[in-house]
Amino acid sequence: MALSLTVNGEHRSLDIEGDTPLLWVLRDELGLKGTKFGCGVGLCGACTVHLNGQPVRSCSTLLESAAGGEVTTIEGLAEGGQLHALQEAWIAEGVPQCGYCQSGQIMSAAHLLATNPAPARDDIVAAMTGNLCRCGTYSRIIAAVESVAGSSSMENSLAYDAAAARELS
């Protein structure tokens, strides 16, 4: 079955069964390995991507429901060779331990900041609740999101200096 969608700004036409999970299309067909398989039932958040601007669990989103849509993966957040502000903050805060859940965490945080550029701490916690971290770096995740919240670099996705943002807040 021929289906098309836009992935990270690039139009893709695929001859794949519509009941194939989007996760496997991204990883196996398109070679985008940043999106991870975690639980397979949409509960852990490791496979989070954006579909038409909304965070979805790609392990439980079928290709046919994504057809014609716009998908953004962790690889699509960086622009012009520069990391997204959240990716920079993740590094500055030393968030990853094993790193397995991080792409899903960042995609959820990116959606939060796109819809609420200056969230309160409770908003951040609520938005990130659906993403599980086996290593327990939740306090670092919250600090990274807080360091980006409200910064002008978030709006234009330029490189971000997390240390400078903490000094200003």
N, C-alpha and C positions, 0 to 999 in steps of 0.2 A: 504494500500500500504506500503510495507516494504522499508524504506529508511535508510541510515546510514550516519553519520557524526561524526567528532571528536569534542568534546566540552571540552575546557580547558584541552586538552591532553588525554581525555578519549573517547575511541571509543563507540559510542552509536548506536544501531539499534532500529529503531522506526517503529511502524505500525500505521502510521498517514497519512491522505490525504496530497498529495503533495502541494495542494493549501492553506495549513494552514500557516499563517504568522510565521516566525521564532520566533518572540517575544513570541507568545503563546506557542510554543513548549518549549522554554527555561523556561518560568515562570510556565506554568501549567503542562507540562509533565515531565520536569527535575527538577523542584523546585528551579530554579535559579532566585530569586526574585530581584536581584540587578539591572537588566535591567528593565527600567520603560516604561509604556505606557504614552505617552504625547498627541500627536495630532492624531495619527492613520494614518497620510498620509505622514510621513517622512520629515516633515518640522521643527520640534522643536529640534530634536537630542537627546531627553531623552532616546531613545531606541538604541543608537549607540553601536554596537559590532564590532569586527573584524571578517571578513570572508576571509580566505586565506590571512591574513595580511592587508586587506584593510578595512577601516571603512565603515559600511553599516547601514542603518536604518532597524532594525529588524522588525518593524511594517509593512513595505512594501516589505520585502524580503521573498519570499515564500520558504517553506521547500524544495521543489523540486529544486530550484536554489541553495540551500546550500548543497544539498545531495552530499556526497563524499568529502566535504570540511572540513576545520578546522575552528572552531568558538572559539573565545576567548571572554569571558564576563568579567565584572568587577571582578567577583569572581576568574577568572583565572589569573589576574595580579599579585597577591601576590604569592610568591614562598617560600616554606619551612617555612611557618608560619611567614614570614616577609613581611610587606607591600611593595608594589612597591614604587619606589622613588617619583612618582607623588602623591600617596596616602599620603605619609608622608608630602610632601610639601603642600598638600591641608589642612592638619591638622595644620601645622606650620603657614600657612598664614591665617587661620581662614576663609577659603573660604565658606563653606556651611552655608546657613541660613536655608531654609526649607529642603535643601538637595535633592530635587526631581530630578533635572537635573544633579546632580553631576556625576553619573556613566557614562552618555553619554559624559559629558564634559571631564572627565578623559580619556575615551577611545579615543576621538578625539585627545587630547593632547599626549597620548601615541603613536598614529600613527605618529603625527608630529615629535616627538622626535626620533622615530625609523627610520624615513626617513631623518631627518635633525637634528642631535644632538645639533647643535649650531645655532638655528634660530634667526634672527633679530626680534625685537619687531613687525615689520610690518608682518613678516611671521607668528608669533603667532596669531596676530589679524585676519589675513586672514584665518588661519586654524580653528580658533574657531568661526568664523562668523556664521556657520550653526547650532550652538548650542545656544538655547535661555535659559536665566536665568530669571525667574520671579522675583527674588529678586534683580537682578541688581548687582551681585558681580563680574562684569567683570574685574575691576581693580585688585581684589584679584586673580582671575583666571590667569590673565596675569602674575602677580607677582609670583604665584606658578610655572607656566611653566618656567618663566625666571630663577627661583632659581634652577631648575633642569637642564636646558639647559647646555650642555657641561660638566656636572659633570661625573666623572668616575663611580659614583654609579648608574647613569642612565643606563650605558651600561651593568652592571651586576645585575641590579635590587636589590641591597642591600638596607638596611635601609638608609635613607637619613637625614642629618642634615641641614635643610634649613637655619638656622641662620648662620652656618659656611660658607655656600656657598655665602650668601649675603656679608659677611665680605671679602671674597676673590675677589669678583667682583668689 
